[in-house]
Amino acid sequence: MRDWKAVLEDGEAEESLQPQQSFIGKGIAGKLLLLIVVVLMCIGVLVVYSSGAGWAEMKFSNPEYFLWRQIVFTVLGIGVVFLFSFIDYRVFRKISKFLLFASIALLAGLLFLKFIGVIKGAARWIPLGPVSFQVSDFAKYALIFHFARLITDKKDYIKSLNDSYYPLLTLLLTVVSLIAFAPNFSTASLVALIGFSMMFLGGVRMKHLLLTAVPLIPAMAVFAVSQPYRVARLVSFFFGGSDEQHLSYQVRQALIGLGNGGLFGLGIGASKQRELFLPLSYNDFVFVVIGEEFGFFGAVGVLLLFAAFFICGLVIAKHAADGFGRFVALGITITIVLYAFINMAVASHLLPTTGVPLPFISYGGTALLFNSLGVGILISISRNRDTVPESAAAAGSSDGGRP
């Protein structure tokens, strides 16, 4: 059985043999992807209002506060999807280095402001008037663009330790470290997983990845237990067992909510846990409200939507016009589906509690807009039939394959 890397590498060759069939396949994938995302966004508006009304009333004296903001971000998100679906995705190849180093500068700037005491607490957000901008979302997509470019440019010597792996690893660890010290350990871990996944799919030697994991995993474990709240989450997850008295409050309320839903749910707006029992029911634990109000079948339906998203993303990557588009599509698909899986697994007590939102559904503007950008680029890749030779694309970059 052929592995995914072999299938992806042969994508262009198959297109040249069956251009019409390939175009139809990827065209349908792009349209289906758009439909899936619109459905997820509509579910998000409905569930955010249902789960956040009580909290909005308590915090802002307006039960519709989260609803209208989510509607605005959803409309903007759909606009972003359509805007970037008509922009040639290869423009991001030309500016990938600028985007990545700009994100590194912003992450470092936030840490500096935290160090000198200007920022109290976590250094994750840049305020922009009525909204806040989470820099890690920008850095995540910038890393995907630049990794796709470097992997494509270095494909002839991707297995080289010094010329390929070390430059990629240096960039990845720089971004991951800056996010981790914000502190935002969960996002840093996911960005690391995305980066290593792209390197693996790009053809980096497995030996190099495994040798990196030997010191990296223990270092991450030490960092994870360096803060009491992270230790408490891990103890609750690994040693809580079935005794609810040893489970964290959030996890206990989440499991109660999922249990309340049964097979068919309590009905729209009938969630009991949303009434100030479950913290962040409109954000990190929004999947619990879906399970409680729509039941097991509703929760499985959302899971299947993300599974369909994953399949569409792989089809688009396989039929991409060039290597850059292929790896951008893989990176975006892995990112969105990974975040969805982690969120649903945390809500179901399959993973320790983390602050990871459910893409397109959880309340929030920055994540929704950046994920919408990612979907727009996926659709752009699916629509583009003009194959550009890799050598010509690399020549168009002033620095070739350098980081």
C-alpha positions in Angstrom: 0.0 0.0 0.0 1.5 3.3 -1.0 2.0 6.0 1.7 0.5 9.5 1.6 3.8 11.1 0.6 4.1 8.9 -2.5 0.6 9.7 -3.5 1.1 13.4 -3.1 4.4 13.4 -5.0 2.6 11.8 -7.9 -0.2 14.2 -7.9 1.1 16.4 -10.7 2.0 13.4 -12.9 -1.6 12.1 -12.6 -2.9 15.6 -13.5 -0.9 15.7 -16.7 -2.4 12.3 -17.7 -6.0 13.1 -16.8 -6.3 16.9 -16.6 -10.1 17.0 -17.1 -10.8 14.4 -14.5 -8.4 16.0 -12.0 -9.9 19.4 -12.4 -13.4 18.1 -11.8 -12.3 16.3 -8.7 -10.6 19.2 -7.1 -13.3 21.6 -8.3 -15.9 19.6 -6.4 -13.7 19.4 -3.4 -13.4 23.2 -3.3 -17.2 23.7 -3.6 -17.9 21.0 -1.0 -15.3 22.6 1.3 -17.1 26.0 1.1 -20.4 24.3 1.9 -19.0 22.6 4.9 -17.4 25.8 6.3 -20.6 27.8 5.9 -22.6 25.0 7.7 -20.0 25.0 10.5 -20.2 28.8 10.8 -24.0 28.7 11.0 -23.8 26.1 13.7 -21.3 28.4 15.5 -23.7 31.4 15.4 -26.6 29.3 16.8 -24.5 27.5 19.5 -22.6 30.6 20.6 -25.9 32.4 21.2 -27.4 29.5 23.0 -24.3 28.9 25.2 -23.3 32.4 25.8 -26.5 34.3 26.5 -26.3 33.7 30.2 -22.6 34.7 30.5 -23.2 37.8 28.3 -26.1 38.9 30.5 -23.9 38.5 33.6 -20.8 40.2 32.1 -22.3 42.8 29.7 -25.9 43.1 30.8 -26.8 42.1 27.2 -27.7 38.5 26.4 -27.1 39.1 22.7 -23.6 40.5 23.1 -21.8 37.4 21.9 -24.5 36.7 19.3 -24.0 40.0 17.3 -20.3 39.9 17.6 -20.3 36.3 16.3 -22.6 37.2 13.4 -20.2 40.1 12.5 -17.2 37.8 12.5 -19.0 35.2 10.6 -20.0 37.6 7.9 -16.5 38.9 7.8 -15.2 35.4 7.7 -17.3 34.4 4.7 -16.1 37.6 3.0 -12.5 36.6 3.7 -13.1 33.2 2.2 -14.5 34.6 -1.0 -11.8 37.3 -1.2 -8.9 35.0 -0.9 -10.5 32.3 -3.1 -10.1 34.7 -6.0 -6.5 35.7 -5.1 -3.7 33.6 -6.6 -2.4 31.6 -3.7 1.2 31.9 -5.1 1.4 35.5 -3.9 2.0 34.0 -0.4 5.1 32.3 -1.7 6.7 35.6 -2.6 5.9 37.2 0.8 6.2 34.1 3.1 9.6 35.2 4.5 8.3 38.7 5.3 5.2 37.2 7.0 7.1 34.8 9.1 9.7 37.2 10.3 7.0 39.8 11.0 5.2 37.3 13.2 8.4 36.5 15.0 9.0 40.2 15.6 5.5 40.6 17.0 5.9 37.6 19.3 9.2 38.8 20.5 7.8 42.3 21.0 5.0 41.0 23.2 7.5 39.0 25.3 9.6 42.1 25.7 6.7 44.1 26.9 5.8 41.4 29.3 9.4 41.3 30.6 9.5 45.1 31.3 6.1 44.9 33.0 4.0 46.7 30.4 1.9 43.6 29.9 0.6 41.8 32.9 -0.2 38.1 32.6 -0.1 36.2 29.2 1.5 38.1 26.3 -0.7 36.8 23.5 -2.9 39.7 22.3 -2.5 43.0 20.5 -5.5 45.3 21.1 -6.9 46.8 17.9 -9.7 49.1 19.0 -12.8 47.0 19.9 -11.1 43.7 19.1 -7.9 42.0 20.0 -5.5 40.3 17.6 -3.9 37.0 18.7 -0.4 36.9 17.2 0.0 33.1 17.4 -2.7 32.7 14.8 -0.8 34.9 12.4 2.5 33.1 13.2 0.9 29.7 12.6 -0.2 30.6 9.1 3.0 32.4 8.3 4.9 29.3 9.3 2.8 27.2 7.0 3.4 29.5 4.0 7.2 29.6 4.5 7.5 25.9 5.3 5.6 25.1 2.1 8.0 27.4 0.2 11.2 26.0 1.8 10.1 22.4 1.4 9.3 23.0 -2.3 12.6 24.9 -2.9 14.7 22.2 -1.1 12.9 19.2 -2.5 16.1 18.0 -4.4 18.0 17.9 -1.1 15.2 17.8 1.5 16.9 14.8 3.2 20.1 16.9 3.9 20.7 17.6 7.6 22.6 20.9 7.3 21.0 22.3 4.1 17.4 21.4 4.8 16.5 20.0 8.2 18.4 22.4 10.4 17.1 25.6 8.7 13.5 24.3 9.0 14.0 23.2 12.6 15.5 26.5 13.6 12.6 28.5 12.3 10.1 26.1 13.9 11.7 26.1 17.3 12.0 29.9 17.2 8.2 30.3 16.7 7.3 27.6 19.1 9.5 28.9 21.9 8.2 32.5 21.6 4.6 31.2 21.8 5.4 28.8 24.7 6.9 31.6 26.8 3.9 33.9 26.2 2.9 31.5 28.0 0.7 29.5 25.6 1.9 25.9 25.9 -1.0 24.2 24.1 -0.8 26.4 21.0 3.0 26.0 21.0 2.6 22.2 21.1 0.1 22.3 18.2 2.3 24.6 16.1 5.2 22.2 16.7 3.1 19.2 15.6 2.0 21.1 12.5 5.6 22.0 11.6 6.9 18.5 12.1 4.0 17.0 10.2 4.8 19.2 7.2 8.4 18.3 7.4 7.5 14.6 7.5 5.2 14.9 4.5 7.8 17.0 2.7 10.3 14.1 2.8 12.6 15.0 5.7 14.4 11.9 7.0 12.5 10.1 9.8 15.8 9.6 11.5 16.3 13.3 11.9 12.8 13.8 13.3 13.2 10.9 15.8 16.5 12.2 17.0 15.0 15.6 17.6 12.1 14.1 19.6 14.6 12.4 22.0 15.5 15.7 23.8 12.5 17.7 22.7 9.8 15.6 24.3 11.4 15.6 27.8 12.1 19.3 27.5 8.4 19.9 26.7 7.4 17.7 29.6 9.5 19.7 32.0 8.1 22.9 30.7 4.5 21.5 31.0 4.9 20.9 34.7 6.7 24.2 35.4 3.4 25.9 36.1 1.0 24.7 38.9 -2.2 25.1 36.8 -0.8 22.8 34.1 0.2 20.3 36.8 -3.3 20.4 38.2 -4.8 19.7 34.7 -2.4 16.8 34.1 -3.1 15.3 37.6 -6.8 15.7 37.0 -6.6 13.9 33.7 -4.3 11.1 34.4 -5.2 10.3 38.0 -8.8 11.5 38.3 -10.2 8.2 37.2 -13.9 7.7 37.4 -14.2 9.5 40.7 -15.7 12.8 39.8 -14.5 14.4 43.0 -10.9 14.2 41.6 -11.9 15.7 38.2 -11.5 19.4 37.5 -14.7 21.4 37.7 -14.7 22.1 34.0 -14.3 18.5 33.0 -16.9 17.4 35.5 -19.4 19.9 34.1 -18.5 19.0 30.5 -19.2 15.3 31.1 -22.5 16.1 32.8 -23.5 18.1 29.8 -22.6 15.4 27.3 -24.4 12.9 29.4 -27.5 15.1 29.5 -27.8 15.1 25.8 -28.4 11.4 25.3 -28.9 10.3 21.7 -31.1 13.2 20.4 -30.3 16.1 22.7 -32.4 18.4 24.9 -33.2 20.7 22.0 -32.0 24.1 20.8 -31.6 26.5 23.7 -32.4 23.8 26.3 -28.8 23.2 27.6 -28.6 23.2 31.4 -24.8 23.4 31.7 -24.7 26.7 29.8 -26.5 28.4 32.7 -23.3 29.5 34.4 -22.3 25.9 35.3 -19.8 25.3 32.5 -17.1 28.0 32.1 -16.3 29.1 28.6 -19.3 27.2 27.3 -19.3 29.5 24.2 -15.6 29.0 23.5 -13.3 26.2 24.5 -16.2 23.9 25.6 -18.7 24.8 22.9 -18.7 21.1 21.8 -20.3 20.2 25.1 -23.3 22.4 24.4 -23.6 20.8 20.9 -23.7 17.4 22.5 -26.2 18.5 25.2 -28.6 20.3 22.9 -28.2 18.1 19.7 -27.3 14.8 21.4 -24.9 12.1 20.3 -26.1 12.3 16.7 -25.6 16.0 16.6 -22.0 15.7 18.0 -21.2 12.9 15.5 -22.6 15.1 12.7 -20.1 17.9 13.6 -17.3 15.3 13.8 -18.3 14.0 10.3 -18.2 17.6 8.9 -14.6 18.0 10.0 -13.8 14.5 8.6 -15.3 15.7 5.3 -13.2 18.8 5.6 -10.1 16.7 6.0 -10.9 14.6 2.9 -11.6 17.7 0.8 -8.3 19.2 1.9 -6.4 16.1 1.0 -8.0 16.0 -2.5 -7.1 19.6 -3.1 -3.5 19.0 -2.0 -3.2 16.0 -4.2 -4.4 17.9 -7.3 -2.6 21.2 -6.5 -0.9 22.8 -9.5 2.5 23.0 -7.8 4.4 21.8 -4.8 3.9 25.1 -2.9 0.1 24.8 -3.3 0.3 21.1 -2.2 2.1 21.8 1.0 0.1 24.9 1.8 -3.1 22.8 1.4 -1.7 20.1 3.6 -0.6 22.5 6.3 -4.0 24.4 6.4 -5.9 21.1 6.4 -3.8 19.6 9.2 -4.1 22.8 11.3 -7.9 23.1 11.2 -8.7 19.4 11.6 -6.1 19.1 14.4 -7.6 22.0 16.3 -11.1 20.5 15.9 -10.0 17.1 17.1 -8.2 18.5 20.1 -11.2 20.6 21.1 -13.6 17.7 20.9 -11.2 15.3 22.6 -10.8 17.7 25.5 -14.6 18.2 25.9 -15.0 14.4 25.9 -12.2 14.0 28.5 -10.0 12.1 26.1 -7.2 14.7 26.5 -6.1 17.1 29.3 -7.8 20.5 29.3 -6.4 23.0 26.9 -7.5 26.4 25.6 -8.1 25.3 22.0 -11.2 26.7 20.2 -13.4 24.6 17.9 -12.7 26.1 14.4 -15.6 28.1 12.9 -17.8 27.3 15.8 -16.2 28.7 19.0 -16.7 32.3 19.8 -13.8 34.5 18.7 -12.7 36.8 15.9 -9.0 36.3 15.2 -9.1 32.5 14.9 -12.3 32.5 12.8 -10.8 35.1 10.4 -7.5 33.4 10.0 -9.2 30.0 9.5 -11.4 31.7 6.9 -8.3 32.9 5.2 -7.0 29.4 5.2 -10.2 28.1 3.6 -10.1 30.8 1.0 -6.6 29.8 0.0 -7.6 26.1 -0.2 -10.4 27.1 -2.6 -7.9 29.2 -4.6 -5.6 26.2 -4.9 -8.6 24.0 -6.0 -9.6 26.6 -8.7 -6.1 27.1 -10.1 -5.2 24.9 -13.1 -2.0 26.8 -14.2 0.9 24.6 -13.4 4.1 26.5 -12.8 7.4 24.6 -13.0 9.1 24.4 -9.5 12.3 25.8 -10.9 10.6 28.8 -12.3 8.7 29.4 -9.0 12.0 29.2 -7.1 13.6 31.6 -9.5 10.9 34.0 -8.8 12.0 34.1 -5.1 15.0 36.4 -4.7 16.6 34.2 -2.0 16.0 30.8 -3.6 15.9 28.0 -1.0 17.4 30.0 1.9 15.4 30.4 5.1 
